[in-house]
């Protein structure tokens, strides 16, 4: 289980190909692997399933500056060489705004609305089902006028653990074809469009936005889903031609389980702008919605349920942003974490993730203009993939 740099040869028998892959992946590390076989078809069947940043077929220690080199898991993140290595030295031009203020816990004594309205407490969404929070506590959510809009479950460490387990157990989404993933995202966008008026009204109620601004945010959210549905089968890898008798296939693979801390500004658009690219690339998601406006995320449960999204592909846990970000950062089975919160929460998430070397992407405490065209596209998709380079030699 320890990462030992060679030359070291350890041999172990296996009964079939699936067992060989399972044995090879039974480690916390994933820098490089070498596959040896007279059957090239079998070797190319095994190579994409190995959790390693570089896989050499019938060879070892082949390198070229045009081909990326780097690890998975606790072998570290980032790449040297290739286009993906160059991106490590570049910063995307994100439309950054002012600093985000730390969240202040809402008072529980929210003024109740007049009339006979029934109190509504939204549950968590884990493994394709609406479930009660483990601690059985809830948070009051206020409207822009200070009235009670409803309550949401107060997610805890146990709820995050259950959500991560559900995300890891979801095999159907990462293994689905890019075409199938795009069709599900198209369907999700269509179903959200059918309830656009409902979500616009909710935005106005919670944030105090004008009816026009609320409609625009919902329309942009639908556009983002359509955008990433269209890119799901088009953001592909490359074939490199190194100066050797070999071809190198740079494959785009999902990061795995991605934790997402959604922002308070543009609570619907921000959430969808982060969740959609992660889903498009085949990741499973554990999302913590806006702490201030979580009802916009809980209203999405029904849309997700009848949009053919596999159980566990999207999990939503409402609660305190700073607390849940720390839980996700420390969780060893979370492969990536995106945090768009205040500077202290972002810094703590990065510090807490040191023990397991997960990929953490933050806004460094700055808000984003989620309506901007720069808040979508390749910069987000690159964060949602790992690049695996498979070296395939040829010739006599």
Kinemage of the C-alpha trace (Angstrom):
@kinemage 1
@onewidth
@group {chain A} dominant
@subgroup {mainchain}
@vectorlist {calphas} color= white
{ca unk a 1} P 0.000 0.000 0.000
{ca unk a 2} L 3.009 2.316 0.033
{ca unk a 3} L 4.300 4.105 -3.045
{ca unk a 4} L 7.776 2.691 -3.723
{ca unk a 5} L 9.773 4.031 -6.651
{ca unk a 6} L 11.557 1.349 -8.663
{ca unk a 7} L 13.178 -0.608 -9.946
{ca unk a 8} L 10.978 -3.021 -7.970
{ca unk a 9} L 9.104 -6.047 -9.291
{ca unk a 10} L 6.348 -7.627 -7.200
{ca unk a 11} L 4.463 -10.531 -8.757
{ca unk a 12} L 0.989 -11.764 -7.917
{ca unk a 13} L -1.280 -14.258 -9.641
{ca unk a 14} L -4.811 -13.489 -10.818
{ca unk a 15} L -7.593 -15.598 -12.267
{ca unk a 16} L -9.100 -13.264 -14.842
{ca unk a 17} L -8.803 -9.780 -16.307
{ca unk a 18} L -11.306 -8.199 -13.913
{ca unk a 19} L -9.405 -9.518 -10.897
{ca unk a 20} L -6.115 -8.209 -12.308
{ca unk a 21} L -7.632 -4.723 -12.681
{ca unk a 22} L -9.053 -4.859 -9.154
{ca unk a 23} L -5.676 -5.868 -7.699
{ca unk a 24} L -3.866 -3.133 -9.611
{ca unk a 25} L -6.292 -0.467 -8.400
{ca unk a 26} L -6.179 -1.630 -4.765
{ca unk a 27} L -3.841 1.142 -3.683
{ca unk a 28} L -4.005 4.736 -2.536
{ca unk a 29} L -1.609 5.757 -5.278
{ca unk a 30} L -1.766 5.975 -9.054
{ca unk a 31} L 1.282 7.497 -10.712
{ca unk a 32} L 1.977 5.051 -13.547
{ca unk a 33} L 1.238 1.503 -14.671
{ca unk a 34} L 2.623 -0.881 -17.259
{ca unk a 35} L 0.497 -3.455 -19.097
{ca unk a 36} L 2.165 -6.381 -20.853
{ca unk a 37} L 0.289 -8.650 -23.234
{ca unk a 38} L 0.644 -10.223 -26.668
{ca unk a 39} L -3.023 -9.336 -27.181
{ca unk a 40} L -3.077 -5.583 -27.875
{ca unk a 41} L -6.893 -5.549 -27.775
{ca unk a 42} L -6.797 -6.932 -24.234
{ca unk a 43} L -4.104 -4.445 -23.197
{ca unk a 44} L -6.171 -1.528 -24.526
{ca unk a 45} L -9.191 -2.931 -22.687
{ca unk a 46} L -7.281 -2.914 -19.390
{ca unk a 47} L -5.401 0.404 -19.745
{ca unk a 48} L -8.383 2.815 -19.417
{ca unk a 49} L -9.594 0.973 -16.316
{ca unk a 50} L -6.362 1.421 -14.366
{ca unk a 51} L -6.393 4.338 -11.920
{ca unk a 52} L -3.070 5.808 -12.983
{ca unk a 53} L -2.046 8.992 -14.747
{ca unk a 54} L 0.182 7.214 -17.264
{ca unk a 55} L -0.166 3.694 -18.661
{ca unk a 56} L 2.517 2.118 -20.843
{ca unk a 57} L 1.492 -0.813 -23.039
{ca unk a 58} L 4.291 -3.376 -23.534
{ca unk a 59} L 6.886 -0.919 -22.333
{ca unk a 60} L 7.854 1.337 -19.479
{ca unk a 61} L 9.373 4.736 -18.716
{ca unk a 62} L 8.510 6.311 -22.052
{ca unk a 63} L 8.415 10.106 -21.788
{ca unk a 64} L 8.033 13.098 -24.062
{ca unk a 65} L 7.429 16.775 -23.375
{ca unk a 66} L 4.351 16.733 -25.630
{ca unk a 67} L 2.698 14.044 -23.488
{ca unk a 68} L 1.502 14.764 -19.971
{ca unk a 69} L 2.880 12.914 -16.957
{ca unk a 70} L 1.284 12.937 -13.517
{ca unk a 71} L -0.637 10.876 -11.011
{ca unk a 72} L -4.051 10.047 -9.645
{ca unk a 73} L -5.140 9.764 -6.034
{ca unk a 74} L -2.378 10.290 -3.439
{ca unk a 75} L 0.320 10.326 -6.096
{ca unk a 76} L -0.638 13.967 -6.417
{ca unk a 77} L -2.493 16.074 -8.935
{ca unk a 78} L -1.405 18.197 -11.834
{ca unk a 79} L 0.562 17.267 -14.927
{ca unk a 80} L 3.990 17.931 -16.390
{ca unk a 81} L 4.239 18.144 -20.161
{ca unk a 82} L 1.541 18.260 -22.793
{ca unk a 83} L -1.287 20.767 -23.042
{ca unk a 84} L -2.604 19.719 -19.653
{ca unk a 85} L 0.803 20.515 -18.138
{ca unk a 86} L 0.751 23.994 -19.658
{ca unk a 87} L -2.656 24.681 -18.108
{ca unk a 88} L -1.063 24.154 -14.670
{ca unk a 89} L 0.826 27.422 -15.230
{ca unk a 90} L -2.114 29.391 -16.632
{ca unk a 91} L -5.086 30.955 -14.882
{ca unk a 92} L -8.505 31.109 -16.478
{ca unk a 93} L -9.977 34.607 -16.795
{ca unk a 94} L -12.936 34.145 -14.510
{ca unk a 95} L -15.289 37.121 -14.013
{ca unk a 96} L -14.337 37.755 -10.384
{ca unk a 97} L -16.283 40.211 -8.272
{ca unk a 98} L -15.999 41.536 -4.712
{ca unk a 99} L -14.954 39.419 -1.740
{ca unk a 100} L -17.594 37.125 -0.255
{ca unk a 101} L -18.557 37.894 3.326
{ca unk a 102} L -18.527 34.973 5.793
{ca unk a 103} L -21.952 33.400 6.228
{ca unk a 104} L -23.841 34.386 9.352
{ca unk a 105} L -26.095 31.725 10.823
{ca unk a 106} L -29.715 32.720 10.294
{ca unk a 107} L -31.775 33.369 13.381
{ca unk a 108} L -34.248 30.606 14.162
{ca unk a 109} L -36.932 33.092 15.205
{ca unk a 110} L -38.037 33.937 11.681
{ca unk a 111} L -41.378 35.710 11.550
{ca unk a 112} L -44.058 33.362 10.313
{ca unk a 113} L -46.206 34.426 7.377
{ca unk a 114} L -49.824 35.304 7.963
{ca unk a 115} L -52.505 32.855 6.965
{ca unk a 116} L -52.893 29.122 7.216
{ca unk a 117} L -49.793 28.173 5.244
{ca unk a 118} L -48.502 24.704 6.125
{ca unk a 119} L -44.927 24.592 7.404
{ca unk a 120} L -42.726 22.790 4.902
{ca unk a 121} L -39.407 21.136 5.759
{ca unk a 122} L -37.378 19.993 2.767
{ca unk a 123} L -35.322 16.838 3.215
{ca unk a 124} L -31.884 15.970 1.865
{ca unk a 125} L -31.436 14.257 -1.504
{ca unk a 126} L -29.141 11.228 -1.212
{ca unk a 127} L -28.940 8.190 -3.468
{ca unk a 128} L -31.914 9.269 -5.562
{ca unk a 129} L -34.211 9.537 -2.526
{ca unk a 130} L -35.369 12.304 -0.235
{ca unk a 131} L -34.122 11.442 3.252
{ca unk a 132} L -34.280 13.061 6.666
{ca unk a 133} L -31.057 14.502 8.114
{ca unk a 134} L -29.299 12.170 10.535
{ca unk a 135} L -29.507 14.647 13.416
{ca unk a 136} L -33.199 15.448 12.788
{ca unk a 137} L -32.443 19.173 13.001
{ca unk a 138} L -33.597 21.819 10.549
{ca unk a 139} L -32.774 25.408 9.574
{ca unk a 140} L -35.365 28.132 9.042
{ca unk a 141} L -35.134 29.887 5.666
{ca unk a 142} L -36.379 33.458 5.426
{ca unk a 143} L -37.837 35.333 2.485
{ca unk a 144} L -36.424 38.669 1.358
{ca unk a 145} L -39.034 40.300 3.623
{ca unk a 146} L -37.981 38.307 6.693
{ca unk a 147} L -40.968 35.961 6.647
{ca unk a 148} L -40.633 32.191 6.985
{ca unk a 149} L -40.276 30.609 3.532
{ca unk a 150} L -39.757 27.089 4.849
{ca unk a 151} L -37.190 24.912 6.555
{ca unk a 152} L -34.429 22.627 5.302
{ca unk a 153} L -32.574 19.769 6.928
{ca unk a 154} L -29.359 20.568 8.797
{ca unk a 155} L -26.848 18.237 7.170
{ca unk a 156} L -24.064 16.733 9.276
{ca unk a 157} L -20.911 14.624 8.913
{ca unk a 158} L -23.017 11.451 8.774
{ca unk a 159} L -25.185 12.852 5.972
{ca unk a 160} L -22.090 13.777 3.949
{ca unk a 161} L -20.717 10.286 4.533
{ca unk a 162} L -23.956 8.744 3.257
{ca unk a 163} L -23.980 11.071 0.232
{ca unk a 164} L -20.375 10.221 -0.666
{ca unk a 165} L -21.116 6.503 -0.328
{ca unk a 166} L -24.128 6.889 -2.644
{ca unk a 167} L -22.045 8.851 -5.154
{ca unk a 168} L -19.282 6.216 -5.110
{ca unk a 169} L -21.801 3.404 -5.525
{ca unk a 170} L -23.288 5.037 -8.637
{ca unk a 171} L -21.541 3.172 -11.453
{ca unk a 172} L -24.123 3.847 -14.147
{ca unk a 173} L -23.253 7.518 -14.627
{ca unk a 174} L -19.435 7.343 -15.016
{ca unk a 175} L -19.765 4.268 -17.239
{ca unk a 176} L -22.516 5.749 -19.422
{ca unk a 177} L -21.560 6.837 -22.914
{ca unk a 178} L -20.992 10.534 -23.472
{ca unk a 179} L -24.023 10.531 -25.773
{ca unk a 180} L -26.267 9.086 -23.061
{ca unk a 181} L -25.029 11.619 -20.514
{ca unk a 182} L -25.754 14.452 -22.931
{ca unk a 183} L -29.303 13.181 -23.483
{ca unk a 184} L -29.994 13.072 -19.742
{ca unk a 185} L -28.719 16.643 -19.338
{ca unk a 186} L -30.883 17.783 -22.258
{ca unk a 187} L -33.880 16.159 -20.576
{ca unk a 188} L -32.988 17.817 -17.265
{ca unk a 189} L -32.887 21.210 -19.008
{ca unk a 190} L -36.233 20.582 -20.699
{ca unk a 191} L -37.889 19.639 -17.417
{ca unk a 192} L -36.458 22.679 -15.661
{ca unk a 193} L -37.775 24.815 -18.516
{ca unk a 194} L -41.259 23.439 -17.882
{ca unk a 195} L -41.125 24.831 -14.340
{ca unk a 196} L -39.283 28.065 -15.126
{ca unk a 197} L -42.083 30.268 -13.802
{ca unk a 198} L -42.105 28.414 -10.501
{ca unk a 199} L -38.349 28.835 -9.993
{ca unk a 200} L -38.462 32.505 -11.010
{ca unk a 201} L -41.157 33.128 -8.401
{ca unk a 202} L -39.064 31.335 -5.779
{ca unk a 203} L -36.027 33.469 -6.653
{ca unk a 204} L -38.051 36.646 -6.269
{ca unk a 205} L -39.490 35.460 -2.960
{ca unk a 206} L -36.131 34.516 -1.416
{ca unk a 207} L -33.688 37.037 -2.862
{ca unk a 208} L -35.933 40.008 -3.542
{ca unk a 209} L -34.836 40.073 -7.185
{ca unk a 210} L -37.151 41.713 -9.700
{ca unk a 211} L -39.363 39.439 -11.762
{ca unk a 212} L -37.258 40.222 -14.843
{ca unk a 213} L -33.944 39.440 -13.113
{ca unk a 214} L -35.357 36.213 -11.694
{ca unk a 215} L -36.576 35.067 -15.125
{ca unk a 216} L -33.170 35.860 -16.618
{ca unk a 217} L -31.378 33.757 -13.981
{ca unk a 218} L -33.662 30.798 -14.599
{ca unk a 219} L -33.244 31.133 -18.377
{ca unk a 220} L -29.454 31.277 -17.990
{ca unk a 221} L -29.577 28.183 -15.773
{ca unk a 222} L -31.446 26.317 -18.504
{ca unk a 223} L -28.953 27.580 -21.101
{ca unk a 224} L -26.058 26.263 -18.986
{ca unk a 225} L -27.619 22.819 -18.876
{ca unk a 226} L -28.064 22.858 -22.649
{ca unk a 227} L -24.476 24.079 -23.086
{ca unk a 228} L -22.934 21.261 -21.063
{ca unk a 229} L -25.310 18.711 -22.568
{ca unk a 230} L -23.923 19.724 -25.956
{ca unk a 231} L -20.310 19.581 -24.739
{ca unk a 232} L -20.642 16.240 -22.932
{ca unk a 233} L -19.670 14.276 -26.045
{ca unk a 234} L -17.388 16.920 -27.573
{ca unk a 235} L -14.831 17.790 -24.881
{ca unk a 236} L -12.548 14.938 -25.834
{ca unk a 237} L -8.960 13.802 -25.441
{ca unk a 238} L -6.166 13.827 -28.030
{ca unk a 239} L -3.743 11.565 -29.840
{ca unk a 240} L -0.084 12.618 -29.544
{ca unk a 241} L 2.756 11.645 -31.881
{ca unk a 242} L 5.937 11.486 -29.765
{ca unk a 243} L 9.339 11.094 -31.489
{ca unk a 244} L 9.232 7.316 -31.093
{ca unk a 245} L 7.506 4.343 -32.669
{ca unk a 246} L 4.455 4.891 -30.519
{ca unk a 247} L 1.215 6.796 -30.322
{ca unk a 248} L 0.025 8.363 -27.065
{ca unk a 249} L -3.681 8.589 -26.326
{ca unk a 250} L -4.585 11.414 -23.921
{ca unk a 251} L -7.908 10.233 -22.511
{ca unk a 252} L -10.317 12.436 -20.569
{ca unk a 253} L -11.649 10.588 -17.542
{ca unk a 254} L -13.961 11.803 -14.758
{ca unk a 255} L -12.293 12.927 -11.543
{ca unk a 256} L -14.679 10.705 -9.565
{ca unk a 257} L -16.732 11.959 -6.618
{ca unk a 258} L -16.751 15.774 -6.649
{ca unk a 259} L -17.913 17.886 -3.721
{ca unk a 260} L -19.401 21.266 -4.661
{ca unk a 261} L -20.002 24.213 -2.343
{ca unk a 262} L -22.402 26.471 -4.246
{ca unk a 263} L -22.375 30.273 -3.847
{ca unk a 264} L -24.998 32.560 -2.338
{ca unk a 265} L -24.964 35.013 -5.240
{ca unk a 266} L -27.032 33.649 -8.137
{ca unk a 267} L -28.078 30.684 -5.958
{ca unk a 268} L -29.736 28.750 -8.797
{ca unk a 269} L -27.417 29.717 -11.657
{ca unk a 270} L -24.292 29.280 -9.524
{ca unk a 271} L -25.340 25.797 -8.424
{ca unk a 272} L -26.177 24.629 -11.946
{ca unk a 273} L -23.053 26.255 -13.435
{ca unk a 274} L -20.951 24.059 -11.125
{ca unk a 275} L -22.957 20.838 -11.079
{ca unk a 276} L -23.595 20.648 -14.850
{ca unk a 277} L -19.947 20.468 -16.062
{ca unk a 278} L -19.091 17.931 -13.362
{ca unk a 279} L -21.999 15.734 -14.458
{ca unk a 280} L -21.271 16.212 -18.161
{ca unk a 281} L -17.797 14.720 -17.727
{ca unk a 282} L -19.122 11.675 -15.861
{ca unk a 283} L -18.466 12.671 -12.254
{ca unk a 284} L -20.868 11.967 -9.433
{ca unk a 285} L -21.654 14.989 -7.278
{ca unk a 286} L -22.215 15.811 -3.621
{ca unk a 287} L -23.508 19.387 -3.662
{ca unk a 288} L -24.018 21.729 -0.722
{ca unk a 289} L -26.310 24.521 -1.963
{ca unk a 290} L -26.343 28.147 -0.895
{ca unk a 291} L -26.631 28.336 2.886
{ca unk a 292} L -28.818 31.426 2.595
{ca unk a 293} L -31.153 30.248 -0.203
{ca unk a 294} L -31.191 26.421 -0.034
{ca unk a 295} L -34.848 26.086 -1.062
{ca unk a 296} L -33.859 26.730 -4.683
{ca unk a 297} L -31.843 23.500 -4.583
{ca unk a 298} L -34.481 21.485 -2.746
{ca unk a 299} L -37.035 22.551 -5.365
{ca unk a 300} L -34.820 20.784 -7.911
{ca unk a 301} L -35.385 17.367 -6.314
{ca unk a 302} L -38.508 16.604 -8.321
{ca unk a 303} L -36.923 17.866 -11.543
{ca unk a 304} L -33.982 15.508 -10.978
{ca unk a 305} L -36.237 12.591 -10.047
{ca unk a 306} L -38.174 12.596 -13.319
{ca unk a 307} L -35.219 13.449 -15.581
{ca unk a 308} L -33.702 9.924 -15.749
{ca unk a 309} L -30.673 10.916 -13.649
{ca unk a 310} L -29.302 7.690 -12.075
{ca unk a 311} L -29.622 7.397 -8.304
{ca unk a 312} L -26.469 8.718 -6.660
{ca unk a 313} L -25.274 10.820 -9.596
{ca unk a 314} L -26.490 13.995 -7.848
{ca unk a 315} L -26.671 14.212 -4.058
{ca unk a 316} L -27.709 17.419 -2.287
{ca unk a 317} L -27.014 18.063 1.401
{ca unk a 318} L -28.240 21.346 2.887
{ca unk a 319} L -26.534 22.866 5.913
{ca unk a 320} L -23.725 25.130 7.072
{ca unk a 321} L -21.272 25.818 4.264
{ca unk a 322} L -18.107 26.166 6.367
{ca unk a 323} L -18.809 23.031 8.399
{ca unk a 324} L -19.703 20.782 5.460
{ca unk a 325} L -16.803 22.063 3.334
{ca unk a 326} L -14.421 20.850 6.033
{ca unk a 327} L -16.086 17.436 6.145
{ca unk a 328} L -15.812 17.030 2.367
{ca unk a 329} L -12.188 18.226 2.350
{ca unk a 330} L -11.156 15.634 4.945
{ca unk a 331} L -13.120 12.764 3.390
{ca unk a 332} L -10.689 10.309 1.779
{ca unk a 333} L -13.263 9.036 -0.725
{ca unk a 334} L -13.932 12.473 -2.248
{ca unk a 335} L -11.717 12.985 -5.293
{ca unk a 336} L -12.289 16.681 -5.946
{ca unk a 337} L -13.747 19.691 -4.162
{ca unk a 338} L -14.975 22.989 -5.633
{ca unk a 339} L -15.517 25.756 -3.076
{ca unk a 340} L -17.039 29.137 -3.896
{ca unk a 341} L -17.396 30.679 -0.466
{ca unk a 342} L -15.649 33.234 1.736
{ca unk a 343} L -11.839 33.352 1.910
{ca unk a 344} L -11.629 31.629 5.295
{ca unk a 345} L -13.740 28.670 4.157
{ca unk a 346} L -11.723 28.353 0.934
{ca unk a 347} L -8.396 28.437 2.791
{ca unk a 348} L -9.566 25.898 5.370
{ca unk a 349} L -10.811 23.530 2.654
{ca unk a 350} L -7.400 23.645 0.974
{ca unk a 351} L -5.623 23.036 4.290
{ca unk a 352} L -7.937 20.183 5.315
{ca unk a 353} L -7.424 18.412 1.978
{ca unk a 354} L -3.642 18.156 2.410
{ca unk a 355} L -3.928 14.769 4.115
{ca unk a 356} L -5.454 13.089 1.057
{ca unk a 357} L -4.183 15.282 -1.810
{ca unk a 358} L -7.585 15.781 -3.399
{ca unk a 359} L -7.969 18.359 -6.165
{ca unk a 360} L -9.419 21.546 -4.651
{ca unk a 361} L -10.646 24.456 -6.761
{ca unk a 362} L -11.723 27.648 -5.027
{ca unk a 363} L -12.691 31.176 -5.924
{ca unk a 364} L -10.216 32.413 -3.267
{ca unk a 365} L -13.031 34.128 -1.441
{ca unk a 366} L -14.138 36.198 -4.445
{ca unk a 367} L -17.618 36.124 -5.919
{ca unk a 368} L -18.157 35.328 -9.598
{ca unk a 369} L -20.440 36.945 -12.130
{ca unk a 370} L -22.238 33.709 -12.952
{ca unk a 371} L -24.212 35.369 -15.749
{ca unk a 372} L -21.001 36.043 -17.689
{ca unk a 373} L -20.110 33.787 -20.625
{ca unk a 374} L -16.683 33.386 -18.990
{ca unk a 375} L -18.348 31.557 -16.077
{ca unk a 376} L -18.853 28.519 -18.295
{ca unk a 377} L -17.023 26.401 -20.837
{ca unk a 378} L -13.611 24.759 -21.050
{ca unk a 379} L -12.229 26.257 -17.826
{ca unk a 380} L -14.887 24.362 -15.874
{ca unk a 381} L -14.688 21.181 -17.943
{ca unk a 382} L -10.915 20.937 -17.437
{ca unk a 383} L -11.492 20.922 -13.682
{ca unk a 384} L -13.926 18.038 -14.114
{ca unk a 385} L -11.536 15.625 -15.848
{ca unk a 386} L -8.299 13.757 -15.268
{ca unk a 387} L -6.056 13.295 -18.297
{ca unk a 388} L -4.622 9.789 -18.646
{ca unk a 389} L -1.861 9.221 -21.203
{ca unk a 390} L -1.760 5.705 -22.664
{ca unk a 391} L 1.421 4.895 -24.601
{ca unk a 392} L 0.931 2.325 -27.376
{ca unk a 393} L 4.132 1.276 -29.197
{ca unk a 394} L 3.976 -0.215 -32.676
{ca unk a 395} L 6.246 -1.813 -35.259
{ca unk a 396} L 8.700 -4.712 -35.130
